[in-house]
Amino acid sequence: MKYLKLFEDYKVKGITINDIIQCIENDGVIYCDIIHDYPDHDKDDKLSPVSVDDNTVSVIIDGTNYDIDIKDITRIEF
């Protein structure tokens, strides 16, 4: 059982740029592990993406623009 848990921790999430674009178009939310230059981030906070460029997703928190690597996004909800 321990082997399966470790495997799940390192499994590729499979989130693509097209998934993020669809999330923006449908007013969805994302959840992520890390936000660059924003240390007070809680992993359970809902974030609304506003743009995507290459592998960077932009969100606005309290009027300030922050960037998230697409690999740090844990899930998407539409």
C-alpha positions in Angstrom: 0.0 0.0 0.0 2.8 2.4 0.7 4.2 1.9 -2.8 0.9 3.0 -4.3 0.7 6.1 -2.2 4.2 7.2 -3.3 3.3 6.6 -6.9 0.2 8.7 -6.6 2.2 11.6 -5.2 4.5 11.7 -8.3 1.9 11.0 -10.9 1.7 13.5 -13.8 -1.4 15.6 -13.5 -2.0 15.9 -17.2 -3.2 19.6 -17.2 -2.6 21.2 -20.6 -2.8 24.8 -21.9 -6.1 23.9 -23.6 -7.6 22.9 -20.3 -6.6 26.3 -18.8 -8.1 28.1 -21.9 -11.3 26.2 -21.5 -11.3 27.1 -17.8 -11.0 30.8 -18.5 -13.8 30.7 -21.1 -16.1 28.9 -18.7 -15.3 31.1 -15.7 -13.8 28.1 -13.9 -11.3 28.0 -11.0 -8.0 26.4 -10.4 -6.2 25.1 -7.4 -2.4 25.2 -7.1 0.5 24.4 -4.8 2.7 27.4 -5.3 2.2 31.0 -6.5 5.3 32.9 -7.3 6.0 35.9 -5.0 2.9 35.2 -2.9 3.9 33.3 0.3 0.5 33.5 2.0 -1.1 31.2 -0.4 -3.4 28.4 0.9 -3.7 25.3 -1.3 -7.5 25.2 -0.8 -8.0 28.7 -2.2 -10.0 29.0 -5.4 -8.2 31.0 -8.1 -9.7 32.4 -11.3 -7.2 32.4 -14.2 -7.2 35.4 -16.4 -4.6 34.5 -19.0 -2.2 31.8 -20.1 1.2 32.2 -21.9 3.4 29.2 -22.7 3.4 27.3 -19.4 2.5 30.3 -17.1 -1.0 31.0 -15.9 -1.8 34.5 -14.5 -4.3 35.1 -11.7 -5.3 38.3 -9.9 -5.3 38.3 -6.1 -6.3 41.5 -4.3 -5.7 43.6 -7.5 -2.2 42.2 -8.1 -1.2 39.9 -10.9 0.6 36.7 -10.0 2.1 33.9 -12.1 1.7 30.2 -11.6 3.6 27.4 -13.5 1.2 25.0 -15.1 3.0 22.1 -13.5 2.0 23.6 -10.0 -1.7 23.4 -10.8 -3.3 20.5 -8.9 -6.9 20.6 -10.3 -9.4 22.5 -12.4 -13.1 23.0 -11.9 -15.4 24.4 -14.6 
